[in-house]
Amino acid sequence: MKRLSDIEIAQAKTLKHIREISQKLKVEENDLEMYGKYKAKLPLSLIDDEKVNQNNLVLVTALTPTPAGEGKTTVSIGLTEGLNKIGKQATVVLREPSLGPVFGIKGGAAGGGYSQVVPMEDINLHFTGDFNAVEKANNLLSALIDNNIQSKTNNLNIDPRTILWKRVIDMNDRSLRDITIGLGGTMNGVPRQDGFNITPASEVMAILCMASDLDNLKKRLGNIFIGFTYDKKPIFARDLKAENAMAILLKEAIKPNLVQTLEENPAIIHGGPFANIAQGTNTIIATKMGLSLSNYVITEAGFGADLGAEKFLNIKSTFAKLNPKCVVLVATIRALRHHGGAKSDEYNTPDLKKVSEGFKNLEKHIENIRKFNIEPVVAINSFLPDTDEEVSFVIKKCADLGVEAVLSEGWAKGGEGTKKLAKAVVNVVENKATQYKPLYDWKSPITDKIETIAKEIYGAVAVEYSKQAQLNLRRIDRLGFNDFAICMAKTQNSFSDNAALRGKPEGFTVTVREIEIAAGAEFVIPILGKMMRMPGLPSIPASENMTIDNDGVISGLS
């Protein structure tokens, strides 16, 4: 019997009208802003801060992943299905996929198998236009900056050499990383060096994720730091009177999107991914929306727990005053083999010795989650090449640490395959007296906060700063941004800043190459090693295997 692809499973589902899904959240049809029959925007008026603090927030993260990822989204959706199966009212709240990976190597981000959010094609493609709005708002500011440099009226005397703001596009296009603009004569602007980031790496996306309402969004957009004048005066987006026009472009994008899972449970999707270069979580607004409308909210943070979960807990939860009750750590046997020394062509080859050695990586993540005073549950995301011996080993090793590990079969069985995981999560939420606490105080010095993350979460013995990073620290101090949170940009492939160091590396030093400022988002971004904020396509991009027929039916999307 042929194994169905993710898109074939999604296309075989007869979807409920979105108004039927909204009824499960007790949202009236008149409150929905329809985008066709299966998607809708939710108004911010539905957020109730009192209910936010009463309901249960569960974060799904993972051990340090292999390049293909370990299935956090699949587990998040499957867990939501499982919770509803055991009688809990649960909603999954996820970030939106980026088109770059969809057409690149990683594929979409709508789950997999029988744990998906649908309509899968829409979610993975243009969806409701949120990414387009972020891109346009970002690039409007770029246009205003260059227009001001060119103009003799209301000229702010901006020094083009100091401009930090880049343009964005939601595509993997390495040729746009470093460009020269303004060529072709005086009518085409002032020549200067520029470049593109991928749209999820835009500070506008970070601001959308951190904003509490439209007024707060405008304030944050106005606080975007652009660069300096020739006489060293800092310039912000508000100096260009850009914030209202940018907010106008984002007036619909600020509203969360409601869709459904394959088992017809509510799913809220909003905000951008990529925790290796940004905060990698959905929006504060979406999380609060879910908690206002549902007893259990399952949400996800990008890559391993050292990246997305650390940022979710130290940045998002602190600022939004969220209280996560449980963290689900997704592990796979293949990733444990990887961290135990297996090569990529050995990931599917059973090897208990490698799994045993690789367990050190998972153990460090368990230790880290407990530093936030939250109890984890380990979800072993099931794959066909896993052996009973390897799975039993992981369950026992976790039990020795006082952690429940559960086989999660959401990909193959949907909610039926995650009921045991759901019960384990409910047990932690309802019976463990955990009280989340952040790892650092935002008011601590920037270097202290960086060192806390590097030593406590990564396991580094020291932090070194390049000359550029030292100059950046002095700039941050001069601008008065020392109270900002820390949003580390680091490889997702290792606890260290060296992607080749698997497992649980020890005795290493991390090097901060430079520190970017996201004043509107209220965090600074220390960059460890060479981090690409504009990825490139692989030699054989996923787009080559995609087709669309005359009826508009898409295949090859995953």
C-alpha positions, 0 to 999 in steps of 0.5 A, a space after each residue: 500500500 502506497 504511503 501518502 505524502 503530507 500534501 495528499 493526506 491534507 488534500 484528502 480531508 474535507 474541511 469544516 467551514 471556519 465558522 464551525 471551528 470558531 464555535 468551538 472557541 465560542 467566537 461569534 461568526 460576526 467577529 470573524 474576518 473571513 478569508 474564504 471558507 477555511 481561514 479567518 482573522 480574529 479581532 484583538 478585542 477577543 483577548 481577555 488578560 484575566 483568562 490568559 492568566 487562568 489557562 494553561 500554556 505548554 511550550 513545545 521545543 526540542 533537543 539540538 536538531 538534525 538538519 531536517 528537524 525533529 518534528 516539533 510542529 507535528 508533535 505540537 499539533 498531535 498533542 493538541 489533538 490528543 488533549 482534545 481526545 482526552 476531554 481537554 479543550 486545547 488549541 494549537 498556536 503556531 508561527 507562520 511558515 516562510 516561503 524561503 524554506 518551503 522552496 528550499 530544503 526544509 519544506 513547509 511548517 504545517 506539521 506532517 502525516 495525520 498531525 497537520 494544520 489545514 488548508 496546508 497549501 495556503 498556510 505554507 504559501 501566501 496564507 492571509 498576506 501577513 508576511 507580505 505586509 511585514 515585507 512592505 512595511 520594512 521596505 517602506 522604511 528603506 524607501 523613506 530612508 533613501 528618499 530622505 538622503 536624496 531630498 533637499 527638503 526636510 533632510 535629516 543629514 543621515 550618514 549613509 555609511 551608518 545605516 543599519 536598516 536592510 531591505 527584506 524579501 521572503 525568499 532564499 536569495 543569496 545574491 541579495 545579501 550584499 548589494 549596491 543601490 542608487 547607481 545610474 545617476 543622480 536621479 536614482 538616489 545616492 549610491 551606497 552599500 545595502 543588502 536584503 535579509 529574509 522577511 522573518 529576520 526583519 525587525 518589523 516581524 520581531 515587533 509584530 511578535 512583541 506588540 500588544 496592540 496597534 498603539 504599541 505596534 506604532 510606538 515600537 515601529 517609531 523606535 526602530 534605530 536606523 543609524 546616525 547623522 553626520 554629527 553623530 546624532 541617532 536617527 529613528 524611524 519616528 524621525 522620518 515620521 514612518 511609524 503610522 504609514 508602516 502600521 497602516 500596512 500592518 493593520 490586518 497583519 496584527 490580527 491572528 489567523 484561525 484555521 483548523 487541524 485535521 481533526 477539526 480542532 482550532 489552530 491559531 497561526 501568526 508571526 514568523 519563525 527562525 530562532 537562530 536569527 530572530 526570536 522564533 516564536 509566534 506573536 504575543 497577541 496570538 498566544 494571548 488570543 489562544 489563552 483567552 479562548 481555550 483552556 490549554 494552549 500548545 505553542 512552539 519555539 524554533 529549533 532546539 531549546 537552547 534557541 527558541 525555548 530560551 528566547 520564549 522563556 527569557 524574552 516573550 514570557 517575561 515581557 508578556 507576563 506569561 506563565 508556561 506550565 510545562 515544556 515538551 522536549 521533542 526527541 528523535 532516535 535519529 537525532 540521538 544517533 546523530 549526537 552519538 556520532 552517526 553520519 547522515 547516512 547512518 541516521 536510520 541505522 539502529 545503534 544503541 551505543 550511539 543513542 546512549 552517547 547522544 543522550 547527553 544532548 537531551 540530558 543537557 536540555 532537560 537540565 536547562 528547562 529545569 533552570 526556569 523552574 518548569 518540569 519537562 516531558 520528553 516526547 519521542 517522535 516516532 520514526 519507522 527505523 526506531 527499535 524498541 530497545 532504543 526507545 526503551 533506553 530513552 524512556 528509562 534514562 529519562 525516568 532516572 532523571 525524574 522525567 516522563 518520556 512518552 512515545 509520540 505517534 501523532 504523525 501516523 495516528 493523529 490524536 490517537 497516537 498522542 493520548 499518552 503524551 497528553 496525559 503526561 502533560 496534564 499530569 505536569 500541569 495539574 499536579 506539579 507546583 511549578 512556577 516559571 521564572 526567567 533566567 536573567 533580569 533584563 536590568 542586568 548589564 548586557 555582558 552579564 545577560 550574554 554570559 548567563 545564556 552562554 554559560 548556563 544554557 550552552 555550557 560555555 566556559 567563557 565569552 569573548 568579544 571581537 573588536 566590532 562587538 566591543 564597539 557595539 557594546 559602547 554604542 548600546 551603552 551610549 544609546 541607553 539600551 542596556 535594559 534590553 533583552 538578549 536575542 542570541 543569533 547562533 547555529 542551531 546545530 550545536 550548543 556551541 557556536 561551532 556547528 560541528 560540535 555535536 552532543 554536549 560539548 564542554 570546555 568551549 568558548 563562544 565568540 560574539 562577532 557583533 551585536 545588532 540593535 532591535 530597539 523597537 523590539 526591545 532586544 539586542 542581537 549578539 551574533 555568534 559566528 557567521 550567521 546568515 540572515 539571508 539563506 541560499 537555495 540548495 543545489 536541487 531546491 524543493 521547488 523543482 519537485 512541485 507541480 500544479 495541474 489545470 484544476 489548481 491542485 498542487 503536488 510536491 509541497 511538503 
